[in-house]
Amino acid sequence: MQSGDWTPEHSEALREHVTRGMSFARAAAEINAQFGTAYTRNAALGRGKRMGLVVSARRQDRLRSAGPGASGKSRKAELREPQGAKPPAPQPDTVPAVPAAPVQLRCVGMSPRLVSLLELQSGDCRYPYGGDKDDEPIAFCGHPRRAGSSYCTPHFHLTRDDGTAWERAAGPAILRLVEAA
């Protein structure tokens, strides 16, 4: 059924079922049996969300951890409060954020030729340089490419990690197979 097919009676029945603690799947089944409709669990969830009946899982976990009666309100009243009503007050015992250390850029011990895109040949390394600031041109390394790669050997190794544990373990096994043959 379309979202516009929810009549006020159906919406009120959904509200009653959900506030009694019934799941949306069970509420949809009850409404279907009562009114002869064909609402699905997802249709009931969508309608419940639009009606404000659906509470995020994170908020439910927070409410459960607080325990019943921790704030003096009933659980249903807490669930009906709009999300994001007040941001939590900062705790005085929290540690102030420490600024992160600047990222250490990796580099290779070679001087790029700094070839423009128009001058780049098919066998040249395509590792980019520049373009970090507005109107700064982008140039490319331009050294001879490694076979099967877009980069020269130093830039190839700069852009690749050592591989996953499975990839590292595959190397010796392949060599043993070749030696056995």
N, C-alpha and C positions, 0 to 999 in steps of 0.2 A: 504494500500500500504506500502511497505517496505521503510525504510529511504533512501535506495540506488536508489529508483525509482524517486526521485526528479530530473527532468532534469534542466539544467540551465535556460531554459525559465520559468519553473514553479517557481523556486527559485526567479528569478527576479520579476515575477508577485507578489509573496508573499511579497517581499521587498517593492514594490510600494504600494500595498494595505495597509500594516501596517504603512508605513511612512505617508500615508494620514490619519491615525487615525482610520482605520477600525479594528474591532475586529478580532481575529484569526479565530473564527467560521465563520464570514461573509467573510473573505478573502478566507478561504477554499471553501466556497460555490461559490464564484466568480470564483476561479480557476477551480473548477469542472465544472461549466457552460461553461467557456471559452475553456478548453482543453478536456473536456469529461473524467475527472479523477474521483476518488472516495476518495479524501483526507478527513480525519476527522479533527475536531477541534484540537484534541490532536496531530495528525500528523503535522498539521501546527504549533502548539506550539513547538513541538520538533525540527522541522526544523528551526523555528525562533530562538530558543535558540542556536542551533548550528551555525546559521549565525550571532549571536550577536544582534538580534532584540529584544529579551526579556529582560526587565529590571526588577530587583527584586522589589517587592511591597514596601519594605523599602526605596529603592532609589527613587522610584516614589513619595512617601510621602514626602521625604526630598526635592525633587525638587519642589513639589507643595507648600510646606510651604515657600520656599524661594521666591516664586512669580515670575511672568514673568519679565525677564530682570534684575534679581537681581545680576547676575554675569557678565552681559554684553554679554553673549553668547546666541544664540538661544536655545530654548528648545530641538530641535532635535540634536543640537551639543552636548548638555549636556548629552543626552541619549546615544549618540554614544561613549562617553568616556569610556574606559575600567574601569571595577570595580576595586577598590583597587589600583588605580593609585598612590595616595598619601595619607598617613594617615593624619587625621586631626591634626592640630597643637594644643598642649595643651593650654588651656585658662589660663591666669595668675590669674584670680579671682576664680579658682576652689579650693576647700578645699582638702588638702592632705588626702589620705586614712589613716584611723585610723586602726591599727592592731586589729583584732578580739580578744576578750577575750578567754583564753583557755577554752576548753570544760570541764565542770564539769562532771566527770563520776559518774554514779549512782552505788551504791553497796548495798549489803545486809549485815546485821549484823550476818554473820555466816562464819565459816571456812570450805572451801571445802575440800573434802578428796583427791582431785587431783589424780584421778584414770586414768590410761592409757586406751587407746582404747581397748587393748587386755584384760584388767582386768575388763572392764565394763560389768555389769550384765544387764539382761533385765529390772529389776525394778529400775535401778539407774538413777539419774538425768544426763542429757546429756549437761548441760550448759558448754561451753568450757572456758578454761583458758589457757593463754600463746599463743605461735605461732606468736607473734607480731614481733619478730626479727628473722633474718635468723638462721636456725638450732636450734631454741628454740622449745622444744617438746610441743605438745598440750596435756593437761590433761583435765579431766572432773570433775564436782562437785562430783558426786557419792552418794549423799544422796538419800533417797527413793523418788521416783517420785510421783507426784500428780496424781490422777486418771484421765485418759483421756488426759494427757499431757506428754511431753518428759522431763519436768523439775520438780524439787521440788517446793513446794508452794512459797518460797521466790523468786526463779528465775522465776517462772511463772508470778508473779506480776511485777517483774522487766522488763520483756520483753513485757508486755501488757500495753496498755494505758487504760483509763477508758471507751473506746468505743465511738462510735458516739453518738450524741444526741438521735437518734432514738433507739439505743440499750439501752441507759440509761433509756429512757422513757418506754421501753417495760417491764422492770422489775416490777414496781408497777402495771401495767395493768394486767400482768399475775397473780400476787398475788391476785388482786381483783377478777379475774375470778375463781381462786381456792377457795377463801373464799365464793363466791356466790354459788358454786356447793355444 
